[in-house]
Amino acid sequence: MLLAASPPATARTSGEIRIGVLDFLGSEATVGEWSPLLHHLEAALPGRTVRLEQLDHAGMRAAVAAGKLDFIVTNPGHYVELEAELGVSRILTLDAGGGRTPARALGSAVIVRADRSDLQSLIELRGKRVAIVGREGFGGFQLAWGVLADIGVSPDEDFAELQSVGFPMSTVLDAVASGRADAGIVRACLLEGLGEAGRAFRVLAPRNEPGFPCATSTPLYPDWPLASLRHTPPELARQVAIALLSMDADSDHPTWAVPADYQSVHDLFRKLEIGPYAYLREPTLMVMAQRYWPWVAGFALVLLGWILYTVRVEYLVQLRTAALSAALAERDRLESAARATQEQADHLARLSVLGELSGTLAHELNQPLATIANYANSIIRRADNGRLTDAALREATGEIAAQAERASGILSRIRAFARKRTAAREAVAPVELATEAIALFRGMMARAPAITFADTLPPDSRIEVDRLQIQQVLLNLLKNGYDASRDQPPERQALEIRLAATGDRLEIIVRDRGSGIDEATRARLFEPFFTTKDDGLGLGLSICRSIAEAHGGRLFAGTPADGIGTCFTLSLPGLKHDPAHDRT
Ligand code: ADP
């Protein structure tokens, strides 16, 4: 039998079985604890030497990693770590007896001084000083940490102080007894083992664990395992297991049982994120997402909302843009349609002016041509009769030349009037419209009748019209008046033009003292191609009315108050009184 407290993990000799045990009570205590195990194994395995090595956490880990041990005996927490990291494998679990089973053997007691009646529950440890052996203590810290975590108390954040006082565990009791710490964490059953001295302390929040002989603040966990290492020969492991299972159960030393389930230890370590589960503390994306999922979900929602909002705004912008483009295109289309219509109307107006003028032209040219023909015929007749004198020839040819000149004058005036032009509105004085029309009329007619002109408008009156179109209307009305009165006695052949204002309307009245208009004619007066004249076209009045209407005005016929002849009234809106314009 060999017992070695130090140095750990010395060189192996042939036939030697080396067992590492976790040192938690101090060397002497460990020796006493495990000597029955040594004796029994050596007795059961003749010819083998059993060497026990007492190691702390780090030392045992190093020895296992170096393959310098065949078996280890350690606390469940440390075992779970080495199992995950270095592949050790439990073959037995300690059976402490005395009401404890291998599966329900270990607990933690959170202790306070018996006279501290102010501390009754674990949650009251917040803000207190708590003594522990060390963070690696299984029963001495980790089990209690698990219970505290369940009620939301974090030793690191919520305790006023977490004092690691080190082995032996009685140091924790000293710290509590002296008042350096308000509470301490020790493995369950430590107090009970102290006898009378244990009564100075009280276990906080003791749990009801049936059959368990000690007070515990935590649930119970399996007892220490004995584990083989990766390289341990299976046959040796089998021999050791059989030998230990056959230890006398009646002895007052602990015996061994088949291995317990250490899943509860795994669960505890996963919850605390320590040992093999320390990686959970690393802030991987997944762990962060799990831990902060409400924030992640909120952020994702906000992001989603923002994306939806952006997409919708973009969609609406596109819709509106499309609508706007369509509206602009429609406006352009309407504008060009309106332009085309206007051009068409202008073109028609020009054509109708020309049409009307061609009637006037025919009429006007008729007379000089007839005169020329007369003189030419009379020359021929006189020549035939031998009565053609020089004087007569001179007179006739002179008259022919004069008439030809007159015809040419008519043509050039009408050509000037009829030349292509676009309708153009301009502000003109009504008096100018009338006097120009009278002058034109006199120029066109060989024997123009007398025309009286009356102007009752203010001197600076203006109206915006197409000057030539209005002149055309007035010419037509004068011509019709002339036609209606030329067969009348001379005193009824004079024509009249009068300018008057009715509100903002200009009225130009053209009056004759001619035949007047019977009812049948009056009904059809403005019909296109209605005429009572042999050489008439019947277009004059209908064109005049459309010109009046194009100016927003009206043209209508009436009978003068004295009942003689006819008066036509051209009524136009927009008469302005504009002295400023007049001065320029
Ligand atoms: P046109 O002079 O070529 O006949 P208009 O449209 O100018 O064509 O006139 C149509 C008809 O209206 C004339 O034929 C005539 O019978 C009648 N009319 C027009 N003005 C007068 C008028 N001042 N007095 C009597 N009848 C008129």
Boltz pocket constraint, residues with backbone or C-beta under 6 A from the ligand:
constraints:
  - pocket:
      binder: B
      contacts: [[A, 359], [A, 476], [A, 477], [A, 480], [A, 481], [A, 484], [A, 512], [A, 514], [A, 515], [A, 516], [A, 517], [A, 521], [A, 525], [A, 527], [A, 530], [A, 531], [A, 532], [A, 533], [A, 535], [A, 536], [A, 537], [A, 538], [A, 539], [A, 540], [A, 541], [A, 542], [A, 566]]
      max_distance: 6.0
